[in-house]
Amino acid sequence: MELDKKYEEQVYAGVLGKIIGVYLGRPFEGWTYERIMEELGPINYYVNDKLNQPICVTDDDITGTFTFLRALKDFNYDKNISAKQIGQTWLNNLIEDRTILWWGGKGNSTEDTAYQNLKQGIHAPESGSIAMNGKTVAEQIGAQIFIDGWALVSPGNPEQAVKLAKEAGSVSHDGEAVYGAQMIAAMESLAFIEKDIGKIIDESKRFIPQDSTIFKLISDIQDWSGGNIDWEQAREKIAGKYGYDKYLGNCHMVPNHALIIMSLLFGDDDFQKTLMIVNTAGWDTDCNSGNVGCILGIKNGLAGLKTGPDYLSPINDTIYCPTAVGGETITDALTESYKIINTARNLEGLGNTIVKDGARYHFNLPESTQSWKVNNLDDNNPSTFISNTEYKSDIGDRALEIKFDDLSTGLLSECYVDTFFPEDLTKLEGLARDRFFHYDFISCPIVYSGQKIKTQLISNSTKDITVNLFVKYWGEKDKLIKINSEDFFFQNNEVKNIEWNVPDTHSNPIAQIGIAISSSEKASGTLLVNYLDIIGEPKMTFKKPEHIANPKRGVAFETPFYGHMWRNNFVQAIDKWESRWQEPFRITQNIGRGVVFTGNDKWKNYSVSSKLNFHLVKSGGLIARVQGLKRYYALEVTAQNKLRIAKMYYDLEILKEIDFDFEFFTDYNLTLQVNNGHIKGYLDDKLIIEVEDKNNPLDFGGAGIVAEDGTMCTDQISVS
């Protein structure tokens, strides 16, 4: 299949279908059919409001799907990637008890069981095998729910999709669970080229053993669908022959796979009806609905998502992927789609497609808004609407349209996008908060002080308008503080390229980028955003903000601690980070290596500096180009009187080491500099160690500190 514009739109529709399905089914996950019918009735649309829950949530189905696919990029787009390598991607991205998985404990949660095996050095596929974990644990649903990405990079190539799905599923599962994953992967791959759902199911069955339970249940449901029964009667037959009571464990693959097949066969190829069936039928609703939504999204395209009610506007492209790669937490459906598209292209040796020079927000597929939203909280905000629109330029085909009416003096039309911890999430209470924060919201900002915002805007207005870019950062007592750019004046039909240096936010993380439109005369019209990008490395110092009181050294902080958001800047994969001492960064890792870092893939060539003090560590120091827990460079001192440059690439490699007179409880002013493949270490601004990494060099990523078997502290970390 050609990896053309049609493919790109099918991928985007598949991603949207996945997240719609998950968000639709999440509020009543685990409910029975009987309870759903009694309390909610048929699920024809989102029911979040009825259950006091947000629509867009952190969810393992979504985060796992897009996270584990990173293995292909991490391992140089090898079509023969192994389960062992995908397992290493788990260890690089997962923070135990905090991200993606249900951390239900070994022998209770299948994924947690596999993770514990991986952590102990038991590689995949043994980590997820029946031989290691037993049949019941190994055959739960997880292999199926994370599988969509492997098919999305294999359009019309079910052999490849199934092969990749088997390797990925085997990290944590075995047996029937892997067969179910292979079946879903085959169906999604074929959905790119085949429109008949019956043929898709028939063709996909050849990729699983005929004596498997999954094969037999599919055949049974196909037979039932050919008879004179409706989906409710088919559900009863499934409950009688393949129901939850027939299988041990918390959430078995077999019953839920049956509901997926049933909904596809009885859904009349209609997106709303098919999702209604799979969600109303109950059991693991968000998982089943996500797979179904992805299949139909791919097969029927963007148009197929719009034949019923508006599923798209409430989700607004929004995706949260909290992992150890914190710079990719705040994301969106279009961004994740192009990661998938470029993965598929690289698998075929084609290289990346660069949309609008690689801009972070480019809006270059129909319906895409990339989570931009209107500020409707301000009474002075006039009627404002955003949508995706066609706009032909020399760099793309579409843009974000901001439509405004009746601007005048004192009235602003304002739109923004979240770049860090969203303000809406701080207002959640009760069940809504519990359901959202099922996993820790670990995130690093998309934009930092010292970087540059670059955008192209096109005005079409009845009167001249003034445009301001702005950022909002989390300031004193975790309240948002706004900083505006200078004024940019637009006449009708004027195109302007704008650049704005992001000002100093005093160590506080930036939560939003926005665009404000105003006029001294009554004005109506549109402002098109062709693209908006963040470029360059930051220039800032991370420290406890001045509005937070500081105790004397060695004295516990007894007054209330306000301003937690500055600490949320950082991925915290560490046993303890004390908040009540003079040193803002006092971190402890009892066993092994722990890291605290911030940054994203825009950070490439830079220096990270800090005055560090070590308390009984085996080793500790600075890290740069951090791409997770198992990929970074480090400048470290050791208790064995060495100073070294090391590379963590799943295992620790010492690139260079020199003798060093080291003492505990002594300040060391260190700088780690990364410039292309050259890594340099400085002490008191004097170069003392350097090396060139020529073997799979890490070329981007964030910065922070690392501690091994002990405690270290510092007042601040500077990046320049």
N, C-alpha and C positions, 0 to 999 in steps of 0.2 A: 504494500500500500504506500502511495506517495505521502510524504510528510508535508503536505501542502496546507493552504488556508482552511480547507474543509476539515482536515485532521485536527488542526489547532482548535477550531470551533467545537468539534466533537469532544476533544479532551476537556475543554472548558465546560461544556454541557455535562460531561460525566462527573467532573469535580463538583459542579453546582448540584447535580442530582444526588451525589453522595452526601453533601452537607445538609441539603434540604431534608433528605431522609433521616439523617441522624437527629437534626434539630426537631423534626416532627415527632419522632418516636421517643426522644429522651425523657420527657416529663412523666411518662407512665411505664418506663422500662421495668420489666419483670411482672407486670400485671397479667392476670388471666383474661381470656376472652370474656368470661362472665362478668368480671369486675369492670372491665372497660365498657361493656354494653350498659351495665347498671348505672355507672357514674358519669360516663362521658358520651355514650352512644357511638355510632360509627365515626371514625376519625377522618373527616373530610377536609380538615385544615388544621393549622396550628392550634393547640389547646393550652398554650403556655399561660395565657391570662387567667383561664379557669383554675389553674393550679398554682398561681402566684409564682411563676418561674420565668426567668429570662429565656429568650429564644436562643441566642447565641451563647454557647457555653464551652468550657474546656471539657473535652470528651476523648476517651482513649481511642474510640473508633476513628476519629478524625486525626488526632495527633499521631497515633501509631502508623496510620496509612501513609502520611506524608513524611514522617520521620525516618522510618526504616528503609524507605526507598533511597535515602541519601547514601546508602551503601554503594550503589552503582557509581556515583560520582567519586566517593571516597576511595574506591578501588579501581579508578581509571576506566570505568565503563566496560568492564569485562563481562561479556555475555555468559561466561562460565563461572561467574561469581559463586562462591561456595557458602553453604550454611555457616561454616566457621567464620567467614568474613562478615556475613550479615550479623552474626552474634557479636562480633567486635563492634559493629555499629551500635548495637544495643548498649554495650558498655560505655561507648563514647557519649551517648545521648541521654541515658537514663541516670537520674539522681535517685538513689534508693529512698523509698517511702514518700517521694515528693512529685514525681512526674510520670505521666502517661498511664502506667499500669494500675490495675487493682492490686494493691499490696496486701493481699489477704493472708500471706504467709505460705511457707513451703508445705505442700501437700493439700492446700486449700485453694489457692489461686494458681492456675496453671502457669501464667506468665511469671509470677513471683517465684514459683518453683524453678522455672528455667533460668531466671536471672540469678538465683542463688547458686545454681550449678555453674553458670558462666563465671560468676565472681570467684568461685572456688577453683577455677581453671579447668572445668569440664567443658570442652568445646562443643559447639553444635556440629552435627545433629544429635549427638549423644545427650546434650543438655535437655532436649525435649522428647526423648525417646520413651516408648513404652517400657523398654528394658530398664531404663533408669527410674522412671516415675510411675509406672503402672498404667494400665489401660484407661482407667477412669479419669485420672488427671490429664493424661495425654490427649484425650478425645473431646475436650471441651471446645467452646466455640471460637476461641481467639484467633486461630489460624485463618479463619474465614473473614473476620471483620477487618483485618489489616491488609487484605490482599489486593485491593483495587489498583494500586499504583503499578504493580508488576504487569498488569494487563494493559494499562493506559500507555505504557512505553512499548507495547508489543501489538500495535494495531494490525488486525488481519493475520496475525502470526500466533495462533493458539499454541503451537508447539513450544515456542519461546516463552510465552506467558505461563504455561503450565510448568515448564522447567524452572523458571524463576520462582514461581509460587511454591513449588515443592521445597526448594532450598530455603526460602524465607519462612514458610510454615513450619519447617522442621527444627527451627531454632527453639521453638517452645512446644510443638505438638507432634503427633504421630497418628498413624492409623486412619480411621474414618475422618478425623479432623483435617488431615492433610488432603484426603480425597475431596472433601467438600471445598477446600480452598482451591484445589486444581480445577474443580468444576466451575466455580465462580470466575476464576481467571480465564478459562477457556471461553465462557459465555461472553465476558466483557470484551475479549479480544475479537471474537467473531462479530460482536455487535457493531463494530466499525464497518463491516462489509456485508452483513446479512440483515435484512429487515424482518424476516419471518421468525418470530420468537420460538415457534415449534421446531424449526430447522436448527436454530441456535442450540436449543436444548439437546436435540438428537445428536448433532455433530459433537457437542461437548462431552457427551457420555462416553465416547470412545477413549477419552483420556483417563478414565478411572476403571478399576477392576470390575468385571461383571459380577463377581461374587461378593462385592462390597455391599454394605447396608445402604450407602448413599445411592448406588446404582439401582438397587431394588426399589427403594422408596420413590425415586424419580419415575421409574417404570410404572409403579402403582398409581401415582398421581396423574401420569399421562393417561392411563386407562380410565381413571375416574373422570377426568376432564372430558373424555370423549362420550360419556354417558349423559343421561338426562338429570344431572344434579347441579346445584349452585355451589358457590364457594363455601357457604356456611356448612353445607352437608359434607363437602370435601374436608373441611377443617375437623369436623366430628370424626371422620374416618382416620385422619392423621392422628388425632388425639387418642383414638382407640388402638391404633397399631404402632405409632411412633411417638407417643406423647411423653411428657417429662417423667411420668411415673414408670416408664419402661427403661430409663437410663439413670445411672448413678451420677453423682457430681452436682455442681451448682448450676451449670448452664451448658448442657451438652450440645454438641454440634448437630446431631441427627434431627431432633424435633424442629430446630430453627431452620435448618436447611430445607426441610420439607415445606415450611411456610413460605420460603422464598420461591420455590418452584411452583407452589400452588398459586400464589399471587400473580406470577407471570403468566400462568396458563389461563387463569380466570379473569385477568384484568383488562382484556380486550384491547391491549396495546395502548391504553390510556393512562397517562402519568398519575392523575389524581385518583382514578379508580384503583389502580394497582397498589398505590401507596395506602389507600384506604383499607384495602383487604389485608395487606401484610401487617399494618399497625393495629387494626381492629382485632385481628386474630390473636394478638397478645404474645407472651413470652419475651424474648429479648428483642424488643421492638426497635430500639435505635440501631442495633446491629443489622437486623434483617432489612429494615427500611433503608439503611445506608447502602447496602449492596444492591437492592432493587432499584433505588434511585439512580445509582451509577450506571447500571446496565441500560435502563431506559434513557438516561441522559445521553449516553454514547450513541445508542441506536437511533433515537428520534431527534437528536440535536437540540439546539436552543429553542426552536419553534415548538418542540414537543413539551417543553417545560411550561409553555404559556397557553396551552389549550384549555386549562381550567382556571382556578383562582390564581391570584398573584402570590406565588411562593417566593419570588425573587426580592421584592422591595423590603420585606421585614428582615431578611438576613443581610442584605446590602453587601454581598461578597465576603462577609466577615468570617475569618478563621483565626483561632488561637492555637498555637502549637508550642506550649511550654515544655522545653527540654533544657539540657545542659548547653545547648547552642542558643543562648538567650536572645541574640540578635535576630533570630528567625521566629520568635514567639508571636509578635504582632504581624500578621500576614493577611492574605486575602486570596480569594479563589483564582483571580487572574494571575497573581504572582506564583502561586503553587502550580497552576496550569503550565506556565512557561518553564518552570523548573522541570516538569514532566516532559514537555515538548523537547527541551534541549537535552534531556537525558536520552530520549528516544533517538534524537539526531546523532548524538555522540555514540550510541550503540551501533549506529550504521556508518560511523566514520565521517559524518557530515559537519561536525562542529556546531557551535551555538548559533541560533538565530538571534541577532541583536536588534531589539525593538526600540526605536527612537533613541539610539545611541546608549542603550542600557538604562534608561531612566527608570527610577523606582516606581513612579506612577505614570503610566502611559495610556491606559484606557483603550487599547487598540483592538478589542474584540467587542462585538455587539453586547449590550446589557451591562458591561462592566462599569462599576463605580469605584472599585477598590477600597470600599469602606468609607469613602468620603461622605459626609453628612452635613445637614443644615443645622445651624445653631438656632433652635427654636425656643431656647430658654430665656431669651432676652425679648422683652416687650417691644423694644425698639428695632427688632429685626422684621422688615416687611415681608410680604409674600415672596418666598424664595423656594425654588425647586431645583433639584439636580437630576440629570439623566445622561445617558450615553448617546452621542449623536455622531453622524457621519461628518467627517471633516478631512478632506483630502489635502495633504501637505507633502512636501518632499521627503518626509520621514515617517509618514503613517497615514492611516485611513480614518481614524476616529478620535474623538476627544470627549472630555467631560464638559457638559453644558450646565452653567449656572444661570438660571432664569430668574430675573427679579422684576418686581412691579412696584411702582410708586415710591421710588427712592426720593428723598428730599433731605433738607438740612436736619441733622440729628438722627437720621435713620440709617442703619447699616444693613447690608445684605452680607451675611457671614456664613462661610462654610469651612469645614476643617476635617482633618483625619487624625486619628489617634496614632501616636508614635511610641507610646509607652503605656503604663498602667492606665486603662481607660477610666475617666471620671465616673461613668455610669456604674462601674463595678463597686465603687466605694459607697454607693447609696443602697446596695442590696441589703436586705434584712431577712431574718428568719429563715424559712425554708428556701427562699430564693437564693440567699447567700450560701447556704449549705450545699445546694445543688450546683451552684456555679463553682465554688471552691472545693470541689471534690478532689482536685489536685492543686498543688501550689501554683500560683501564677508567677512563675519564674520568667523574668523578661529583662532584656537590655534595650535601651532606647534605639530608635532608628536614626535619630539626629542628635548631635552633641555641639556644645559651644566650640567655635573655631572652624566648624565646617561651613559650607556654602550651600544655600538653597538656590537652585537654578530652575527657571520655568519659562515657558512661552505662553502668552495670553493673547486672546483675540477679542476685541470689543465690538459689539453690535448694539448700540443704545440710541435712544431718542435724544439724549443730551450727553455732554461730556461727563465722564465719571473719573473718580479717584480710586485707585486700588492700593491697598496695603497688604503685604505679607505679614504674618505674625507667628510667634510661638507662644505657647503657654507652658510654664514649668511648675512643678510641685514645690512650693515655697513654705513659708512659715506655717506651722500647724497643718501641714499638708493641704494647703489651699492653693488653687491655681492662680498664677500671676502672669499677666499678659505683657509681651514686649512687641511693639509694632516696628515695622520697617519705615523708611522714609516714604513719602507719597510718590506714587507713579500715576501720571495723568494720561488718560486715554480719550482720543476722539473716536467718532464712529468709524467702524471698520479698520481700526488700527491694530497692527500686530506688533507686540513688543517682547523682546527677550530680556528677562530680568534676572539679576543676580543679587543676592543679599547675604552678607556674612552673618552667621548666627552669633549673636552677642553672648557675653559672659552671663551665665545663669547662676554663678556663685556656688558651684558644685551641686546644684539641684537638677534633677533629671527633667528633660523636656517631654511633656505629655502630648502636645498637639502641634501640628503645623496647620496654619489656616490662611484664608484669603478673605479680606473684607472689602466690600464695594460701597462707595458713598457718592453723593452728588449734592451740589449746592442748589440744583434745580430739580424739579420733578422729572424723574427719569425712569424708563422701563426698557428692558432689553435682555441681552444675554452677554455673558463672559465665557468664552471657551478656554479651557485649560488643555492645551495640546499635550503637555507633559509637565512633570515637576520631579526634580531629582535632588539628591543630596550628594555632594562631592567633597573629596579631600579628607584628610585625617583631622581629628580634633586637636585643639590646643587648649587644654584645661587641666586643672588640678582637682582630683577627687579627695575631698576631706569632709569632716563634719561641718555642715553649714553654720554660719555665725549665729543664726537665730536659736541654735540648740546649745544650752548651757554646758559647760565643761568643768568637771571636778578637778581637784588636785590629784597629782600622781599617787596611786596607791589607795585612794579613798573612793569607796563605792558611791555611785551616783544615786542620791536618795530622792530627788525631786522628780515629778512626772516627766516621762520621756516622750516628747513630741517630735514629729517629723520623721516618720519611718521611711518615707518614700526615697530619701537619698540612699538608704541602704538597699532598697529594692532595685537600684541601679545595677546591682551585681548578681551574677550567678553565684550562689552560695552552696558549693559542694564541699562542705566542711563540717566537722563534728560540732564545733561551737564557734560562734562569733559574739564575743562579749560586747554589750552596748553600754555598760555602766562604768567605764574607765576613761581616763584621760586620752589614751590612745584610741582613736575612732576605729582603727583596724587592729583588734586583738583577736587572733584566730588560733584555734587549736584543732589538730588532727591527731587522734589518739593512736591509730594504727594505719599505716599506709600514707598515701599522698592525698591531701585535700587542697582545693583551689578556691579562690575568690577572684572573679574577673568581670570585666564589662567590655563592650565593643561589638562590632559586627563585621560583615564582609567588605565594607568600605575601607577598613583600616588595613593598610598594606605596609608602607615604609614609614617607620616612626621610632621614637625612643620612649621607653617607660622608665621612670626614675623614682626612687624612694629611699629614705633613711630608715633602715630596718634594724630591729633588735630581736635577738633570738633567745628563747627560753627552752633549753633542753630539747632541741630538735636533732633529728638524724640529718636532715638537710632542709634548706629553705631558701627562698629568694624571689626573684621576679620572673614573670612569664609573659610571652608575647606571641602574637599570631595564634591565639587560642581558638581552636575549632571544636571544642568539646572537652571532655574529661581525659581523653586519650590521644589528643593531637595538639601539641604546642611546643615552643622553645622555652628554655629556662636558663637563667643565670643564677647559680646556687652556690652557697657555702655549705660545707659539710662538717659534721662533728669529727671527721677524720682529718681535719686540717687541709682541706682541698677547696679550691674554687673552680667551678666547671661550667661549661656550656653544655646543656643536655637537650636532647630531643625526645619528647614523648610521642611515639608513633605506635600506639597500642602497647608497646613495651618501651621501657626507658633505655635510651642509647646515649652514652657519654661521647659527645663529639670532640671535646678537648678538656683537659684538666691540668691545673697547676697547683703547686704547694701554696698554702695560705695559712698564716698564723691566726687561727680563729679562736675567739673567746665568747662564751655566753654572756648575756646581759651587757653587750657592747654595741653601740651604734655603728652601722656600716652604710655609707652613702653609695648606693649602687645604681648603675644605669645599664639597661639592656637595649641595644640598638639593632634593629632589623632593617636591612636595605637590600632588596632583591634576595640573593642567596647568601649575603654576607651577614654574619651575626657577630656583634662586638659587645664586650663587657667592660665597664668602667668602674673604677673605685675612686671616689673623690674627684670625679671628672678626668681621671687619668686612665687611658686605655691600658688594660693589663692582660686581656685575653681576647682572641678573635679566631673565627673559623669560617670556612665556606661550606655550606651544605649542598652537595651535588646529587644527592640521592633522594628523589621525591621531595624536594623542598616544599615546606608550607609557605604559601605566598600571600595569605591574608588572615585576619582574625584579631580578636580582642587582646586585652592586656590586664594583668593583675598580679597576684602573689600566690605562692605555693608553700605549704608546710608539710613536712613528713615526720611523723612520730613526735609531735611536740607542739609548742606554742611559739608564735612570733607576733610582733606588733609593729605598727608604724602610725604616724600622724596623718600621712597623706601619700597619694600616688599621683604622679604627674605624667601626662602623655603629651608629646609635642612632636 
